[in-house]
Amino acid sequence: MYTAVFVVSLADVLLTWLGLEMGFIREANPFMAAVFDVSGFAAAKLTVVIVGATLVLLHRNSERIWWVKHAVAGLLIVRLGVLLLHVPWLAFAAVVAMR
């Protein structure tokens, strides 16, 4: 489950970067918007570091703290929901590309 959260988070930041570069979307998170303004690569790298470190800490404590596994499952559901927000602009981009 930890790997899935990491992969979905990475997919989200890469799709966000693509959508921003193509002009189809805007970043809703003000902190990440500021990072994307500096560099899309910096945003991707920051996501890898923050999500990776958080997941390592959660995994290390998952045996001692009963609710950690439930929290990671909830996090995966939320991250999948965020990833689904990319579907409309991706569909629009596909239609535009076909013209």
CORQUI-V204474 format. One record per residue. N is the residue number from 1. OMEGA is omega in whole degrees, 0 to 359 (* if undefined). D_FIRST is the distance of its C-alpha to the first C-alpha in Angstrom with 1 decimal. Layout:
BEGIN
n=(N;N)
omega=(OMEGA;OMEGA)
d_first=(D_FIRST;D_FIRST)
END
This chain:
BEGIN
n=(1;2;3;4;5;6;7;8;9;10;11;12;13;14;15;16;17;18;19;20;21;22;23;24;25;26;27;28;29;30;31;32;33;34;35;36;37;38;39;40;41;42;43;44;45;46;47;48;49;50;51;52;53;54;55;56;57;58;59;60;61;62;63;64;65;66;67;68;69;70;71;72;73;74;75;76;77;78;79;80;81;82;83;84;85;86;87;88;89;90;91;92;93;94;95;96;97;98;99)
omega=(179;178;180;178;180;182;180;178;178;177;179;182;179;177;176;178;179;180;177;180;181;179;182;185;170;178;182;181;184;179;180;176;178;179;177;177;178;184;175;178;178;179;179;180;179;178;179;182;184;181;179;180;179;180;176;179;179;181;180;183;186;179;182;185;189;188;184;180;177;179;179;176;177;178;178;179;179;181;176;176;178;179;179;178;179;185;182;181;175;177;178;179;178;179;179;181;182;182;*)
d_first=(0.0;3.8;5.4;5.1;6.4;8.7;9.9;10.6;12.3;14.3;15.3;16.5;18.6;20.0;21.0;22.4;24.4;25.7;26.6;28.4;30.3;31.4;32.5;30.6;28.6;28.8;26.1;25.8;24.5;27.8;26.3;24.4;27.5;29.5;27.3;27.4;31.2;31.3;29.2;26.3;25.4;25.4;23.0;20.6;21.0;20.8;17.4;16.1;17.7;16.8;13.1;12.8;15.0;13.4;9.9;12.1;14.1;11.5;10.1;13.8;14.6;12.0;14.6;17.5;16.5;15.7;14.3;11.6;8.8;10.5;10.9;7.3;7.1;10.5;9.8;7.6;10.7;13.1;12.0;12.2;15.6;16.7;16.0;18.1;20.9;21.6;22.7;26.2;27.2;25.8;27.9;30.8;30.6;30.5;33.6;35.4;34.7;36.2;39.5)
END
